[in-house]
Amino acid sequence: MKIEKLDYEGRGITHQNGKVCFVKNALPNEEIEATLVKETKRFSVYETTKIVKESKMRKSSFCPYRALCGGCTFDIVSYENSLKLKKEMLTDLFKQNQIIFEEFEIEKSPKDLGYRNKISLKIQNGAFGYFKEETHAFVKIQNCFLADDSIQNFLKDFSLLHVKEGNLTIKVNTNKELLLIIESKEKPKIEKSLIEKHKIAGIIWNQKCVYNSPFLFIRINHLLYKVHAESFFQVNYAIASKISEEILKYFRKDDTVFDLYCGVGYFSLQIASKVKQVLGIELNQKAIINANYNASLNQISNVSFHVGKVEETLRKIPIKASKVIVDPPRSGLHKEVIKVLKEKRPEKIIYISCNPKTLVRDILALKDIYKIEKIKAYDMFPYTKHVECVCVLEFDKPL
Ligand SMILES: C[S@@+](CC[C@H](N)C(=O)[O-])C[C@H]1O[C@@H](n2cnc3c(N)ncnc32)[C@H](O)[C@@H]1O
């Protein structure tokens, strides 16, 4: 097979007998041999077995687990080339959907390795690892190069926890303190030496805090955030900071802003001093408790936060927003949210998306009254197939 280009998930695309084929582990212009892994009426999925003609971009991976793990897609090219490929993937996706706008940039991550402030591992027979992509096949690892250095160092001492089966999430803050979230039958051993060596700020075991505190304090730009173990936070601090700097340009002193899917208030608080007021909505009650706390912690008084599903809460709020930030999960905006946004018609919608496919779907649903002012991509997740986009939509029809 000859690979034509990549799809938006980083799989090679080729055609056979008029049918589209997606090929894993292949690069544009490569000639490969592959084995069929899935077939439907519309498309087939293949896995590369042999590279007959190699792309000039291809290089060996930094990761010894690449063949088994599947978490990284672009560890077989240089970081610069991975950015080029991600940009091409996005350009194609936008073009295919007739989403036309001026040239867009992809901002590189200041760190291409060691950028993840959170990893989630499986524990089996006293070893830790990941499940192979799209399967439940355990892949034992000893390190993950995407994780922050402090997490990588902690992994060297993992055995001291004495956990044989279960799940482990490790989070690190901007002060290099760790939070361990463990689900297991046996209680983890909490050794003083381990705690001190790795600056462990808290251990949560089966949803109970068994050491110190279930929070991390995270500093980004001029603000401090208290974040509960169960609350979401952006996984690449440096890119999160760049995104908030970018979106600040779109606000004025008289703006009333809704921050939908606000988490612990990350964007609400970053923009608060630039606008009249911000109102955040978020499903996770613990995140909203943090968001309210974070407002007082940073002496910010023009923000308020509401617990609830955006699709149920947004309509009930009697205030008119001039601008709306949305940062939904991968599933994108609920149909009802699109409907209410079209009724409320804010001047701008600043859409922060971790899934280009649902971003495109939602842009198309808003297209009759919103035009694209700008799209910028951010490499929040280097070497993986994932990419973050910020899309600024501007209201385009007079009332
Ligand atoms: C991608 S995160 C963004 C969080 C926040 N904007 C930030 O920067 O930290 C998505 C957030 O949406 C929340 N969420 C998911 N579904 C929701 C819904 N239907 N209504 C409200 N919040 C939801 C999640 O709990 C999560 O905090």
PDBQT file of the ligand as one rigid body, heavy atoms in Angstrom, charges set to zero:
ROOT
HETATM    1  C1  LIG A 401     -11.672  19.920  29.264  1.00  0.00    +0.000 C 
HETATM    2  S1  LIG A 401     -12.172  20.154  30.925  1.00  0.00    +0.000 S 
HETATM    3  C2  LIG A 401     -12.021  21.896  31.073  1.00  0.00    +0.000 C 
HETATM    4  C3  LIG A 401     -11.905  22.454  32.471  1.00  0.00    +0.000 C 
HETATM    5  C4  LIG A 401     -11.480  23.892  32.613  1.00  0.00    +0.000 C 
HETATM    6  N1  LIG A 401     -11.959  24.741  31.563  1.00  0.00    +0.000 N 
HETATM    7  C5  LIG A 401      -9.983  24.016  32.762  1.00  0.00    +0.000 C 
HETATM    8  O1  LIG A 401      -9.357  24.677  31.938  1.00  0.00    +0.000 OA
HETATM    9  O2  LIG A 401      -9.421  23.458  33.717  1.00  0.00    +0.000 OA
HETATM   10  C6  LIG A 401     -13.891  19.847  30.811  1.00  0.00    +0.000 C 
HETATM   11  C7  LIG A 401     -14.640  20.059  32.089  1.00  0.00    +0.000 C 
HETATM   12  O3  LIG A 401     -16.030  19.882  31.788  1.00  0.00    +0.000 OA
HETATM   13  C8  LIG A 401     -16.667  19.247  32.879  1.00  0.00    +0.000 C 
HETATM   14  N2  LIG A 401     -17.898  18.672  32.315  1.00  0.00    +0.000 N 
HETATM   15  C9  LIG A 401     -18.066  17.546  31.586  1.00  0.00    +0.000 A 
HETATM   16  N3  LIG A 401     -19.323  17.428  31.144  1.00  0.00    +0.000 NA
HETATM   17  C10 LIG A 401     -20.000  18.506  31.605  1.00  0.00    +0.000 A 
HETATM   18  C11 LIG A 401     -21.344  18.976  31.478  1.00  0.00    +0.000 A 
HETATM   19  N4  LIG A 401     -22.242  18.284  30.776  1.00  0.00    +0.000 N 
HETATM   20  N5  LIG A 401     -21.684  20.143  32.061  1.00  0.00    +0.000 NA
HETATM   21  C12 LIG A 401     -20.766  20.839  32.791  1.00  0.00    +0.000 A 
HETATM   22  N6  LIG A 401     -19.476  20.459  32.935  1.00  0.00    +0.000 NA
HETATM   23  C13 LIG A 401     -19.089  19.314  32.357  1.00  0.00    +0.000 A 
HETATM   24  C14 LIG A 401     -15.629  18.288  33.409  1.00  0.00    +0.000 C 
HETATM   25  O4  LIG A 401     -15.875  17.959  34.760  1.00  0.00    +0.000 OA
HETATM   26  C15 LIG A 401     -14.321  19.089  33.217  1.00  0.00    +0.000 C 
HETATM   27  O5  LIG A 401     -14.017  19.830  34.370  1.00  0.00    +0.000 OA
ENDROOT
TORSDOF 0
